[in-house]
Amino acid sequence: MRKPALPAPGTPLCALDEIDDTGAKGLTLGNGTSSLNIFLVRRNGAVYAYLNLCPHAATRLDNWPDRFLTQDESQILCGNHAALFRIEDGLCTSGPCVGKQLEAVPVEVVEGVVQIAGYPPLRG
């Protein structure tokens, strides 16, 4: 499956203060057939971003808006298959896709705004 391209580096996504520390926020970039669903996770001051796509079944991870984390906010949770992923690198540690990873989206925080960073092309 071919994924739409990420927006250009420097494209703003949201204000940093829109994401709790620790918390998550889902975003849709673009629209229609060129849209791309991603999510951001903020933890200990760092921001991580991933495609909102479970590597097990190519479904969205969230069943409810902005619900990407376990109850204790220690891991990313696939709401469909209960797979668990590390926040820092998206590696699946439990569930049907152990050893696979979420696809990272490069982001950076500049003057309080989370934005797309310089990036290699997405796999796909």
Secondary structure as UniProt FT lines:
FT   TURN            9..10
FT   STRAND          12..15
FT   HELIX           16..18
FT   STRAND          23..29
FT   HELIX           32..34
FT   STRAND          36..43
FT   TURN            44..45
FT   STRAND          46..51
FT   TURN            55..57
FT   TURN            65..66
FT   TURN            71..72
FT   STRAND          76..77
FT   TURN            79..81
FT   STRAND          84..85
FT   TURN            87..89
FT   STRAND          91..94
FT   TURN            96..99
FT   STRAND          107..110
FT   TURN            111..112
FT   STRAND          113..116
//
